[in-house]
Amino acid sequence: MMVSQLATAISAIRAAAIPYTIIAGDQGDDTFRAWIAAFLPQATLTVWPACGHFPHLAQPAAFARILASQECSPSGGTPA
């Protein structure tokens, strides 16, 4: 059931052309990158070396800068 829910969510994000930022450690392989390109073509994938599976813990300040630079308002306007 979880796989079905994930597929539904990814399809909705793709169909809505919602900008999507993925920050990953360098643990991912070419298969992961190809999957992202195929299923979320509007996604921006940034790979940080030596971060493993938790780049937000390995480089919290850099992660916070990227998060703060994103449009986070559900209405599409400027966050309050």
Secondary structure as the mmCIF struct_conf table of DSSP 4:
data_model
#
loop_
_struct_conf.conf_type_id
_struct_conf.id
_struct_conf.beg_label_comp_id
_struct_conf.beg_label_asym_id
_struct_conf.beg_label_seq_id
_struct_conf.end_label_comp_id
_struct_conf.end_label_asym_id
_struct_conf.end_label_seq_id
HELX_RH_AL_P HELX_RH_AL_P1 MET A 2 ALA A 16
TURN_TY1_P TURN_TY1_P1 ALA A 17 ALA A 17
STRN STRN1 TYR A 20 GLY A 25
TURN_TY1_P TURN_TY1_P2 ASP A 26 GLN A 27
HELX_RH_AL_P HELX_RH_AL_P2 ASP A 30 PHE A 39
TURN_TY1_P TURN_TY1_P3 PRO A 41 GLN A 42
STRN STRN2 ALA A 43 TRP A 48
TURN_TY1_P TURN_TY1_P4 PRO A 49 ALA A 50
TURN_TY1_P TURN_TY1_P5 GLY A 52 HIS A 53
HELX_RH_AL_P HELX_RH_AL_P3 PRO A 55 ALA A 58
BEND BEND1 GLN A 59 GLN A 59
HELX_RH_AL_P HELX_RH_AL_P4 PRO A 60 SER A 69
BEND BEND2 GLN A 70 GLN A 70
TURN_TY1_P TURN_TY1_P6 PRO A 74 SER A 75
BEND BEND3 GLY A 76 GLY A 77
#
